[in-house]
Amino acid sequence: MKFKNDLILRVARGEKAERTPVWLMRQAGRILPEYRAIREKLSGFKELATTPSLAAEVTLQPVDILNVDAAIIFSDILVVPEAMGLTYEMPEAKGPWFPKKINNLSDVNSLRVLEAELELEYVYEAIKITKKELAGRVPLIGFAGAPWTIFAYMVEGHGSKTFSNAKKMLYSDPTLSHLLLEKITTVTIAYLKKQIASGADLVQIFDSWAGILSPEQYNEFSLPYISKICDAITEVPTTIFAKGAFFARKQLGLLNCETIGLDWNMDIEESRALIGNKKTLQGNLDPCVLYTSFSEIKKHTQNMLNKFGNHQHIANLGHGVYPDTEKDKVRCFVDAVKEHQFALVV
């Protein structure tokens, strides 16, 4: 497909571009009144995420309203365990909750793996609708959770500051842990390939809970499975965002992917030195900067861009935009990136 704006694809591939592309994690959400208007008519998050026409509509909103350089399909990383047979609920303002969680080998053996990705047809349909409506304006990002992050929810049963039950399984039963991680990885690869076949132009892997593992545990229980995904996805550029994994930046740079996302605690110059010049970097403005004045947002954005310099860079926040952020403040960030034009050096 020929795009009117293919900046993010060119920069991900290490090609020259006239300016830095910009998008935001969680750009389709409560920051937009238009999104809230749709949510108010529905029973909850899952109804929106599983209704392809509505998921496509909210995916398109940031492109129309914020003028970002990419859309990201509206969905959730927890659709993968649900496809495997572990249903989740999303109580309003409480976060995800699994009525049944993984406790033992019997639970792991009962999970659906073969053709589990076929349970997620609503995601693929949303991608197809979105691609048609985008009509080549900007690329569409597909995504999935990293196996460790999905494992953490499946074993813990809900969100947690420590995920101590999930980590306990890593220590107490590494064989079972690897079996579950392998199954999640198999389904995730099939799921991402179906997203790509449906129209996703690049994909991102979210390792949201990378930072709660020790470097040793991360090297054993997360990186090898992310690496398998990267090796399997050859059709489109891949981005890895491992929040809190400052200790693993050098290893992340060795993965067979195009882009490494940085959170706001990762020093830009140090990250470039550790990761090397062959990867595109993404990020990494602190989302809380968007609570400040327009002039401060512009100043901090310019400082970030200057630190990345004229290397391969996709502008983003260092995590998802917070839901109580003002829409105009988000647009200020996007505009500030676009005004800061320079030729990227490969």
DOKOLDO-880622 format. One record per residue (C-alpha): residue number from 1; x, y, z. Coordinates in nm, 2 decimals. Layout:
DOKOLDO-880622
   i     px     py     pz
 NUM      X      Y      Z
...
end
This chain:
DOKOLDO-880622
   i     px     py     pz
   1   0.00   0.00   0.00
   2   0.11   0.35  -0.08
   3   0.08   0.58   0.22
   4   0.02   0.96   0.23
   5   0.24   0.96   0.55
   6   0.48   0.67   0.59
   7   0.72   0.85   0.83
   8   0.70   0.59   1.11
   9   0.77   0.30   0.87
  10   1.07   0.48   0.71
  11   1.22   0.57   1.04
  12   1.16   0.22   1.18
  13   1.34   0.07   0.88
  14   1.63   0.32   0.93
  15   1.56   0.52   0.62
  16   1.58   0.90   0.59
  17   1.28   1.11   0.68
  18   1.21   1.48   0.67
  19   1.10   1.49   1.04
  20   1.05   1.28   1.35
  21   0.73   1.08   1.35
  22   0.51   1.09   1.66
  23   0.23   0.88   1.82
  24   0.13   0.81   2.18
  25   0.07   0.49   2.37
  26  -0.29   0.48   2.48
  27  -0.37   0.77   2.24
  28  -0.72   0.62   2.18
  29  -0.89   0.65   2.51
  30  -1.03   0.88   2.79
  31  -0.82   1.18   2.69
  32  -1.07   1.23   2.40
  33  -1.43   1.34   2.47
  34  -1.53   1.16   2.15
  35  -1.41   0.84   2.30
  36  -1.59   0.90   2.63
  37  -1.91   0.97   2.44
  38  -1.89   0.62   2.29
  39  -1.80   0.45   2.62
  40  -2.10   0.61   2.80
  41  -2.34   0.42   2.57
  42  -2.18   0.08   2.63
  43  -2.17  -0.17   2.92
  44  -1.79  -0.14   2.95
  45  -1.45  -0.17   2.80
  46  -1.49  -0.52   2.67
  47  -1.80  -0.44   2.47
  48  -1.61  -0.16   2.30
  49  -1.30  -0.38   2.24
  50  -1.50  -0.67   2.10
  51  -1.72  -0.47   1.87
  52  -1.51  -0.42   1.55
  53  -1.69  -0.11   1.41
  54  -1.66   0.07   1.74
  55  -1.30  -0.04   1.80
  56  -1.21   0.09   1.46
  57  -1.39   0.42   1.53
  58  -1.19   0.49   1.84
  59  -0.87   0.38   1.67
  60  -0.93   0.65   1.41
  61  -1.01   0.93   1.66
  62  -0.65   1.02   1.75
  63  -0.55   1.03   1.38
  64  -0.84   1.28   1.31
  65  -0.82   1.48   1.63
  66  -0.45   1.47   1.74
  67  -0.30   1.44   1.39
  68  -0.06   1.17   1.50
  69   0.16   0.98   1.25
  70   0.02   0.63   1.32
  71  -0.29   0.46   1.45
  72  -0.28   0.18   1.70
  73  -0.56  -0.07   1.70
  74  -0.79  -0.04   2.00
  75  -0.77  -0.36   2.19
  76  -0.60  -0.51   2.50
  77  -0.31  -0.74   2.57
  78  -0.53  -0.97   2.77
  79  -0.72  -1.09   2.47
  80  -0.45  -1.36   2.43
  81  -0.51  -1.54   2.76
  82  -0.89  -1.51   2.69
  83  -0.84  -1.68   2.36
  84  -0.64  -1.95   2.54
  85  -0.95  -2.01   2.76
  86  -0.87  -1.78   3.06
  87  -1.15  -1.52   3.05
  88  -1.08  -1.18   3.21
  89  -1.31  -0.91   3.33
  90  -1.25  -0.54   3.33
  91  -1.44  -0.38   3.62
  92  -1.46   0.00   3.58
  93  -1.17   0.18   3.75
  94  -1.04  -0.14   3.90
  95  -0.83  -0.30   3.63
  96  -0.83  -0.65   3.49
  97  -0.94  -0.95   3.69
  98  -0.94  -1.32   3.61
  99  -1.21  -1.53   3.78
 100  -0.99  -1.83   3.72
 101  -0.61  -1.81   3.72
 102  -0.32  -2.05   3.66
 103  -0.21  -2.25   3.97
 104  -0.07  -2.58   3.85
 105   0.02  -2.81   3.56
 106  -0.34  -2.91   3.51
 107  -0.44  -2.55   3.46
 108  -0.16  -2.50   3.20
 109  -0.25  -2.82   3.02
 110  -0.61  -2.71   2.99
 111  -0.52  -2.40   2.80
 112  -0.61  -2.38   2.43
 113  -0.30  -2.33   2.21
 114  -0.37  -2.48   1.86
 115  -0.56  -2.22   1.66
 116  -0.63  -2.02   1.97
 117  -0.57  -1.71   1.76
 118  -0.89  -1.79   1.57
 119  -1.09  -1.68   1.88
 120  -0.98  -1.32   1.81
 121  -1.16  -1.26   1.48
 122  -1.31  -0.94   1.62
 123  -0.96  -0.79   1.64
 124  -0.88  -0.88   1.28
 125  -1.21  -0.74   1.17
 126  -1.14  -0.41   1.35
 127  -0.81  -0.39   1.18
 128  -0.96  -0.45   0.84
 129  -1.23  -0.18   0.90
 130  -0.97   0.06   1.03
 131  -0.74   0.01   0.73
 132  -1.02   0.08   0.49
 133  -1.12   0.40   0.67
 134  -0.75   0.52   0.70
 135  -0.72   0.49   0.32
 136  -0.34   0.51   0.35
 137  -0.33   0.83   0.56
 138  -0.10   0.68   0.82
 139   0.02   0.32   0.90
 140  -0.17   0.11   1.16
 141   0.01  -0.05   1.45
 142  -0.09  -0.39   1.58
 143   0.03  -0.52   1.92
 144   0.04  -0.79   2.18
 145   0.18  -0.83   2.54
 146   0.51  -0.99   2.60
 147   0.49  -1.35   2.72
 148   0.62  -1.26   3.07
 149   0.37  -0.98   3.11
 150   0.08  -1.21   3.00
 151   0.21  -1.48   3.23
 152   0.21  -1.24   3.52
 153  -0.16  -1.16   3.48
 154  -0.26  -1.53   3.42
 155  -0.09  -1.65   3.74
 156  -0.16  -1.35   3.96
 157  -0.52  -1.32   3.85
 158  -0.52  -0.94   3.86
 159  -0.29  -0.63   3.85
 160  -0.04  -0.60   4.12
 161   0.25  -0.38   4.23
 162   0.47  -0.68   4.29
 163   0.32  -0.98   4.11
 164   0.46  -1.19   4.39
 165   0.26  -1.50   4.31
 166   0.37  -1.49   3.95
 167   0.73  -1.44   4.05
 168   0.70  -1.72   4.31
 169   0.61  -1.96   4.03
 170   0.93  -1.86   3.84
 171   1.14  -1.95   4.14
 172   0.95  -2.25   4.28
 173   0.85  -2.42   3.95
 174   1.07  -2.30   3.66
 175   0.97  -2.60   3.44
 176   0.60  -2.52   3.47
 177   0.68  -2.15   3.41
 178   0.87  -2.22   3.09
 179   0.59  -2.45   2.97
 180   0.33  -2.17   3.02
 181   0.56  -1.91   2.86
 182   0.61  -2.13   2.56
 183   0.24  -2.17   2.51
 184   0.18  -1.80   2.54
 185   0.46  -1.73   2.29
 186   0.31  -1.98   2.04
 187  -0.03  -1.81   2.05
 188   0.12  -1.46   2.04
 189   0.31  -1.53   1.73
 190   0.01  -1.67   1.55
 191  -0.20  -1.37   1.68
 192   0.04  -1.11   1.55
 193   0.07  -1.28   1.21
 194  -0.31  -1.27   1.18
 195  -0.30  -0.90   1.27
 196  -0.04  -0.84   1.00
 197  -0.24  -1.05   0.75
 198  -0.54  -0.83   0.83
 199  -0.35  -0.51   0.76
 200  -0.13  -0.41   1.05
 201   0.18  -0.23   0.91
 202   0.40  -0.27   1.21
 203   0.36  -0.43   1.55
 204   0.47  -0.35   1.91
 205   0.53  -0.59   2.20
 206   0.44  -0.45   2.54
 207   0.65  -0.60   2.83
 208   0.47  -0.38   3.08
 209   0.60  -0.57   3.39
 210   0.96  -0.62   3.28
 211   1.09  -0.39   3.55
 212   0.97  -0.61   3.84
 213   1.20  -0.89   3.75
 214   1.57  -0.92   3.84
 215   1.82  -0.91   3.56
 216   1.87  -1.28   3.60
 217   1.50  -1.36   3.59
 218   1.45  -1.13   3.29
 219   1.72  -1.30   3.10
 220   1.57  -1.64   3.16
 221   1.19  -1.58   3.16
 222   1.13  -1.29   2.93
 223   1.40  -1.21   2.68
 224   1.42  -1.56   2.52
 225   1.05  -1.55   2.45
 226   1.05  -1.20   2.31
 227   1.34  -1.31   2.09
 228   1.13  -1.59   1.95
 229   0.86  -1.35   1.86
 230   1.10  -1.11   1.70
 231   1.25  -1.39   1.49
 232   0.91  -1.51   1.38
 233   0.78  -1.17   1.27
 234   0.95  -1.10   0.94
 235   0.67  -0.93   0.75
 236   0.67  -0.58   0.92
 237   0.88  -0.38   1.16
 238   0.87  -0.48   1.52
 239   0.90  -0.26   1.83
 240   0.98  -0.38   2.18
 241   0.88  -0.17   2.48
 242   1.00  -0.32   2.80
 243   0.90  -0.08   3.08
 244   1.15  -0.07   3.36
 245   1.41  -0.30   3.20
 246   1.69  -0.04   3.21
 247   1.92  -0.33   3.30
 248   1.84  -0.51   2.98
 249   1.89  -0.24   2.72
 250   2.21  -0.39   2.58
 251   2.04  -0.73   2.54
 252   1.73  -0.57   2.39
 253   1.95  -0.41   2.13
 254   2.06  -0.75   2.01
 255   1.70  -0.86   1.94
 256   1.59  -0.91   1.58
 257   1.36  -0.61   1.58
 258   1.37  -0.26   1.44
 259   1.27  -0.04   1.73
 260   1.33  -0.03   2.10
 261   1.10   0.18   2.32
 262   1.24   0.37   2.61
 263   1.05   0.46   2.93
 264   1.11   0.80   3.09
 265   1.36   0.67   3.34
 266   1.60   0.55   3.07
 267   1.86   0.81   2.99
 268   1.86   0.88   2.62
 269   2.24   0.91   2.55
 270   2.32   0.61   2.77
 271   2.05   0.41   2.60
 272   2.18   0.49   2.25
 273   2.53   0.39   2.36
 274   2.40   0.06   2.51
 275   2.16  -0.03   2.23
 276   2.38   0.09   1.94
 277   2.31   0.29   1.62
 278   2.14   0.01   1.43
 279   1.81   0.03   1.61
 280   1.55   0.30   1.60
 281   1.46   0.44   1.95
 282   1.11   0.53   2.06
 283   1.00   0.75   2.34
 284   1.04   0.88   2.60
 285   0.88   1.20   2.75
 286   0.75   1.16   3.10
 287   0.36   1.15   3.07
 288   0.34   1.38   3.36
 289   0.50   1.66   3.15
 290   0.16   1.68   2.98
 291   0.00   1.82   3.31
 292   0.21   2.13   3.28
 293   0.17   2.45   3.08
 294   0.18   2.46   2.70
 295   0.51   2.64   2.71
 296   0.66   2.38   2.94
 297   0.54   2.09   2.73
 298   0.70   2.25   2.43
 299   1.02   2.31   2.61
 300   1.05   1.96   2.75
 301   0.96   1.81   2.41
 302   1.23   2.01   2.24
 303   1.48   1.90   2.51
 304   1.39   1.54   2.45
 305   1.42   1.57   2.07
 306   1.76   1.75   2.10
 307   1.89   1.46   2.32
 308   1.78   1.20   2.06
 309   1.95   1.42   1.80
 310   1.93   1.35   1.43
 311   1.93   0.97   1.47
 312   1.66   0.72   1.41
 313   1.38   0.83   1.65
 314   1.01   0.79   1.69
 315   0.87   1.04   1.94
 316   0.64   0.91   2.20
 317   0.58   0.92   2.58
 318   0.78   0.69   2.81
 319   0.45   0.51   2.89
 320   0.09   0.55   2.80
 321  -0.08   0.89   2.82
 322  -0.27   0.92   3.15
 323  -0.65   0.93   3.12
 324  -0.70   1.26   3.29
 325  -0.46   1.44   3.06
 326  -0.62   1.73   2.87
 327  -0.66   1.67   2.50
 328  -0.51   2.01   2.40
 329  -0.20   1.93   2.60
 330  -0.15   1.61   2.41
 331  -0.20   1.80   2.08
 332   0.06   2.05   2.20
 333   0.31   1.76   2.24
 334   0.23   1.63   1.89
 335   0.26   1.98   1.74
 336   0.59   2.05   1.92
 337   0.74   1.73   1.77
 338   0.62   1.83   1.42
 339   0.76   2.18   1.45
 340   1.10   2.05   1.55
 341   1.21   1.95   1.20
 342   1.55   1.82   1.09
 343   1.68   1.55   0.85
 344   1.74   1.22   1.02
 345   2.08   1.08   0.97
 346   2.11   0.71   0.91
end
